[in-house]
Amino acid sequence: MLENILTVGNYVLILFILIGVGFVCNKTKILTSSSLKEMTNLVLYIVTPCVIINSYQREFDKNMLRGLLITLAAALLSFAINILLTHLLVKDKDKRREKTLRFGAVFSNCGYMSLPLQEAMLGEIGVFYGATYIAVFQIMLWTYGVILMSGSIKSISLKKIIINPGVLSTALGIVLYVFSISIPFTVLEPIKYLGSLNTPVPMVIVGYYLAQASLRLKGVSAYVSLVLRLIASPLIMIAILLCFGISGDIAIACTIAASAPVAAATTMFSEKFDGDTTLSATFVSITTILSIITMPLVVAVAAMI
């Protein structure tokens, strides 16, 4: 147990050193808010899709396809349980705060925080399963997430769900994998080079925003949401996996995704749909800092099953 905690903790610490670089870049004005927006777009539309596509460039294996389907089912079931618990437990008189806290409790930073850790611990197989979780995340984000924050089912855009870079790249990657289609070397190598930016760039972005965020949470509902995001959510994932006898790489990859701090999308959706943007930025920041303790613990538990 201790060995697993130290192993995961070491990887998380590496990520936090990279976050520290972003923090310093903010304080020294090496980076600006406008440059961060462009870096975010680079990660969202180029880097992450390259990582996902590259992870599916492997020989077809029925067992791995089975693992992919298990990851898909576990992610969907985990989201369903988390949504139910969040609506039962997260209550606030201020409805702007309530919907922001519920959103943050449900959606983890499974792209920025999880993919780098999955890749560091498990290699390409970690990204292989992590990409599937991200696809589920994106679908839930643009369906349930939009309904929650806007208060109306009419706000859902099927187009945004389908053309989302995470969903598109995962769908493309799965097609290439299932039909054993190999990308030519001269195309695959640039994809790998761009994908290698997936660990440092997102962490620098997180660090930049941490440097300008408040670190004070107010209200019982905020702390309930925090516990749901960092503790309950990954434990629910582990329980689901245990029920179906799933262990190994799949269990570790899924738990890493479920144990990540509040998604950066919480702030973006709060701004777009009149949520509490100040609270969302604080929520993202505090859970990101606390995850250096919680992620090693819960991922170590997953490594033992």
C-alpha positions as CSV (number, residue, x, y, z in Angstrom):
1,M,0.0,0.0,0.0
2,L,2.7,2.5,1.0
3,E,4.7,1.6,-2.0
4,N,1.7,2.3,-4.3
5,I,1.1,5.6,-2.5
6,L,4.7,6.7,-3.0
7,T,4.7,5.7,-6.6
8,V,1.6,7.6,-7.5
9,G,2.6,10.5,-5.2
10,N,5.9,10.8,-7.1
11,Y,4.1,11.1,-10.4
12,V,1.6,13.7,-9.0
13,L,4.5,15.6,-7.5
14,I,6.2,15.8,-10.9
15,L,2.9,17.3,-12.3
16,F,2.9,19.8,-9.5
17,I,6.4,20.9,-10.3
18,L,5.2,21.7,-13.8
19,I,2.2,23.5,-12.2
20,G,4.8,25.5,-10.3
21,V,6.3,26.6,-13.5
22,G,3.0,28.0,-14.6
23,F,2.6,29.7,-11.3
24,V,6.0,31.4,-11.7
25,C,5.2,32.4,-15.3
26,N,2.1,34.2,-14.0
27,K,4.0,36.1,-11.3
28,T,6.9,37.1,-13.5
29,K,4.5,38.0,-16.4
30,I,6.3,35.6,-18.8
31,L,2.8,34.5,-19.8
32,T,-0.4,36.5,-20.2
33,S,-4.1,35.7,-20.1
34,S,-4.3,36.0,-23.9
35,S,-1.4,33.7,-24.4
36,L,-3.0,31.2,-22.0
37,K,-6.2,31.2,-24.1
38,E,-4.1,30.3,-27.2
39,M,-2.2,27.6,-25.3
40,T,-5.6,26.2,-24.1
41,N,-6.8,26.0,-27.7
42,L,-3.6,24.3,-28.8
43,V,-4.1,21.6,-26.1
44,L,-7.8,21.2,-26.8
45,Y,-7.8,21.1,-30.6
46,I,-4.3,19.7,-31.4
47,V,-2.4,18.2,-28.5
48,T,-5.1,16.1,-26.8
49,P,-6.5,14.7,-30.1
50,C,-2.9,13.7,-31.1
51,V,-2.4,11.9,-27.8
52,I,-5.7,10.0,-28.2
53,I,-5.2,9.0,-31.8
54,N,-1.6,7.9,-31.1
55,S,-2.8,5.7,-28.2
56,Y,-5.0,3.7,-30.6
57,Q,-2.2,3.0,-33.0
58,R,-1.6,-0.6,-31.9
59,E,-2.3,-4.1,-33.1
60,F,-6.0,-5.1,-32.6
61,D,-6.6,-7.2,-29.6
62,K,-10.0,-8.5,-28.5
63,N,-9.0,-8.3,-24.8
64,M,-8.1,-4.6,-25.2
65,L,-11.4,-3.9,-27.0
66,R,-13.1,-5.6,-24.1
67,G,-11.2,-3.3,-21.8
68,L,-12.3,-0.3,-23.8
69,L,-16.0,-1.3,-23.5
70,I,-15.6,-2.0,-19.8
71,T,-14.1,1.5,-19.4
72,L,-17.0,3.0,-21.3
73,A,-19.6,1.2,-19.1
74,A,-17.8,2.0,-15.9
75,A,-17.5,5.7,-16.8
76,L,-21.2,6.0,-17.7
77,L,-22.3,4.2,-14.5
78,S,-20.0,6.3,-12.4
79,F,-21.4,9.5,-13.9
80,A,-24.9,8.4,-13.3
81,I,-24.3,7.6,-9.6
82,N,-22.3,10.8,-9.1
83,I,-25.1,12.9,-10.6
84,L,-27.7,11.3,-8.3
85,L,-25.6,11.8,-5.2
86,T,-24.8,15.4,-6.1
87,H,-28.5,16.3,-6.5
88,L,-29.3,14.6,-3.2
89,L,-26.5,16.1,-1.2
90,V,-25.5,19.5,-2.7
91,K,-28.1,22.0,-1.6
92,D,-27.6,25.8,-1.5
93,K,-30.1,28.7,-1.2
94,D,-28.2,30.6,-3.9
95,K,-29.0,28.7,-7.1
96,R,-26.0,30.1,-9.0
97,R,-23.7,28.6,-6.3
98,E,-25.7,25.4,-6.2
99,K,-25.4,24.6,-9.9
100,T,-21.8,25.6,-10.0
101,L,-21.0,23.3,-7.1
102,R,-23.0,20.4,-8.5
103,F,-21.2,20.8,-11.9
104,G,-17.8,20.8,-10.2
105,A,-18.6,17.7,-8.1
106,V,-19.6,15.7,-11.2
107,F,-17.0,16.7,-13.7
108,S,-13.3,16.0,-13.1
109,N,-10.3,17.4,-14.8
110,C,-9.8,14.1,-16.7
111,G,-8.0,15.7,-19.6
112,Y,-5.5,18.1,-18.1
113,M,-4.7,16.1,-14.9
114,S,-5.6,12.5,-15.7
115,L,-4.1,11.9,-19.2
116,P,-0.6,13.0,-18.1
117,L,-0.7,10.8,-15.0
118,Q,-2.2,7.8,-16.9
119,E,0.5,8.1,-19.5
120,A,3.2,8.4,-16.8
121,M,2.0,5.4,-14.8
122,L,0.8,3.1,-17.5
123,G,2.2,4.3,-20.8
124,E,0.1,4.4,-24.0
125,I,-2.3,1.8,-22.6
126,G,-3.3,4.3,-19.9
127,V,-4.1,6.9,-22.5
128,F,-5.9,4.1,-24.5
129,Y,-8.4,3.7,-21.6
130,G,-8.3,7.3,-20.5
131,A,-9.4,8.5,-23.9
132,T,-12.6,6.5,-23.6
133,Y,-13.3,8.1,-20.3
134,I,-12.8,11.5,-21.9
135,A,-15.3,10.7,-24.7
136,V,-17.9,9.9,-22.1
137,F,-17.0,13.0,-20.2
138,Q,-17.4,15.2,-23.3
139,I,-20.8,13.6,-24.1
140,M,-22.0,14.2,-20.5
141,L,-20.5,17.7,-20.5
142,W,-22.5,18.8,-23.5
143,T,-25.7,17.1,-22.4
144,Y,-26.2,17.0,-18.6
145,G,-23.6,19.8,-18.0
146,V,-25.5,22.2,-20.4
147,I,-28.9,21.3,-18.9
148,L,-27.6,21.8,-15.3
149,M,-26.0,25.1,-16.0
150,S,-28.6,26.6,-18.4
151,G,-31.6,25.1,-16.7
152,S,-33.1,24.1,-20.1
153,I,-32.8,21.0,-22.3
154,K,-33.2,23.3,-25.3
155,S,-29.6,24.5,-24.8
156,I,-28.2,21.1,-25.9
157,S,-26.4,21.2,-29.2
158,L,-26.1,17.8,-31.0
159,K,-23.5,19.5,-33.3
160,K,-21.2,20.4,-30.4
161,I,-21.4,16.9,-29.0
162,I,-20.5,15.3,-32.3
163,I,-17.8,17.7,-33.5
164,N,-16.1,18.0,-30.1
165,P,-12.3,17.3,-30.6
166,G,-12.3,14.7,-27.8
167,V,-15.2,12.7,-29.2
168,L,-14.0,13.0,-32.8
169,S,-10.4,11.9,-32.1
170,T,-11.6,9.0,-29.9
171,A,-14.0,7.9,-32.6
172,L,-11.3,8.1,-35.3
173,G,-8.8,6.3,-33.0
174,I,-11.2,3.5,-32.4
175,V,-12.0,3.1,-36.1
176,L,-8.2,2.9,-36.9
177,Y,-7.7,0.4,-34.0
178,V,-10.6,-1.9,-34.8
179,F,-9.7,-2.1,-38.6
180,S,-6.0,-2.2,-37.9
181,I,-5.3,0.9,-40.0
182,S,-1.7,2.1,-39.5
183,I,-1.0,5.8,-39.9
184,P,2.1,6.4,-42.2
185,F,5.3,7.0,-40.4
186,T,5.7,10.6,-41.7
187,V,2.3,11.5,-40.4
188,L,2.5,9.5,-37.1
189,E,5.8,11.0,-36.0
190,P,4.5,14.6,-36.0
191,I,1.4,13.3,-34.1
192,K,3.7,11.8,-31.5
193,Y,5.7,15.0,-31.2
194,L,2.6,17.1,-30.7
195,G,1.2,14.6,-28.2
196,S,4.3,14.8,-26.1
197,L,3.2,18.4,-25.2
198,N,0.2,16.9,-23.4
199,T,1.9,16.7,-20.0
200,P,3.8,20.0,-19.6
201,V,1.5,22.5,-21.4
202,P,-1.8,21.7,-19.5
203,M,0.1,21.7,-16.2
204,V,1.6,25.1,-16.9
205,I,-1.9,26.4,-17.8
206,V,-3.3,25.1,-14.5
207,G,-0.4,26.7,-12.6
208,Y,-1.0,30.0,-14.2
209,Y,-4.6,30.1,-13.1
210,L,-3.8,28.9,-9.6
211,A,-1.5,31.9,-9.2
212,Q,-4.5,34.3,-9.5
213,A,-7.3,32.4,-7.7
214,S,-8.7,32.7,-4.2
215,L,-8.2,29.8,-1.9
216,R,-11.2,30.2,0.4
217,L,-14.4,28.2,0.3
218,K,-17.5,29.3,2.1
219,G,-20.6,27.3,3.0
220,V,-21.3,23.6,3.9
221,S,-22.4,22.9,0.3
222,A,-19.0,23.8,-1.0
223,Y,-17.3,21.3,1.3
224,V,-19.8,18.6,0.5
225,S,-19.0,19.1,-3.2
226,L,-15.3,19.0,-2.5
227,V,-15.6,15.6,-0.7
228,L,-17.8,14.3,-3.5
229,R,-15.3,15.2,-6.1
230,L,-12.0,14.2,-4.5
231,I,-13.1,11.2,-2.3
232,A,-16.5,9.9,-3.1
233,S,-16.2,9.9,-6.9
234,P,-13.1,7.8,-7.1
235,L,-14.3,5.4,-4.4
236,I,-17.5,4.9,-6.3
237,M,-15.5,4.1,-9.4
238,I,-13.4,1.5,-7.4
239,A,-16.6,0.0,-6.0
240,I,-18.1,-0.4,-9.5
241,L,-14.9,-2.0,-10.8
242,L,-14.8,-4.4,-7.8
243,C,-18.4,-5.4,-8.4
244,F,-17.5,-6.6,-11.9
245,G,-14.1,-8.1,-10.9
246,I,-12.1,-5.5,-12.9
247,S,-8.5,-4.8,-11.8
248,G,-5.1,-3.9,-13.3
249,D,-4.6,-1.2,-15.9
250,I,-8.3,-0.6,-16.4
251,A,-8.9,0.0,-12.7
252,I,-5.9,2.3,-12.3
253,A,-6.8,4.3,-15.5
254,C,-10.5,4.7,-14.5
255,T,-9.7,5.7,-10.9
256,I,-7.1,8.3,-12.0
257,A,-9.8,9.9,-14.2
258,A,-12.4,9.8,-11.5
259,S,-10.0,11.1,-8.8
260,A,-8.9,14.2,-10.7
261,P,-9.8,17.7,-9.3
262,V,-12.7,19.9,-10.5
263,A,-12.7,20.3,-14.3
264,A,-11.5,23.6,-15.7
265,A,-14.7,23.6,-17.7
266,T,-16.5,24.5,-14.5
267,T,-15.3,28.1,-14.8
268,M,-16.0,28.3,-18.6
269,F,-19.5,27.0,-18.2
270,S,-20.2,29.3,-15.2
271,E,-19.2,32.3,-17.2
272,K,-21.3,31.1,-20.2
273,F,-24.5,30.2,-18.2
274,D,-24.5,32.8,-15.4
275,G,-23.0,30.6,-12.7
276,D,-20.8,31.7,-9.9
277,T,-17.5,32.3,-11.7
278,T,-15.5,33.4,-8.7
279,L,-16.6,30.3,-6.8
280,S,-15.8,28.1,-9.7
281,A,-12.2,29.4,-10.0
282,T,-11.7,28.9,-6.3
283,F,-13.2,25.4,-6.4
284,V,-10.9,24.4,-9.3
285,S,-7.8,25.8,-7.5
286,I,-8.4,24.3,-4.0
287,T,-9.3,20.8,-5.4
288,T,-6.2,20.9,-7.6
289,I,-4.0,21.6,-4.6
290,L,-5.7,19.0,-2.4
291,S,-5.4,16.4,-5.2
292,I,-1.7,16.1,-4.5
293,I,-2.8,14.2,-1.3
294,T,-6.0,12.5,-2.4
295,M,-5.0,11.2,-5.8
296,P,-2.1,9.1,-4.6
297,L,-4.3,7.6,-1.9
298,V,-7.2,6.5,-4.0
299,V,-5.1,5.5,-7.0
300,A,-3.0,3.3,-4.6
301,V,-6.2,1.6,-3.5
302,A,-7.1,0.9,-7.1
303,A,-3.6,-0.5,-7.8
304,M,-4.2,-3.0,-5.0
305,I,-7.5,-4.5,-6.3
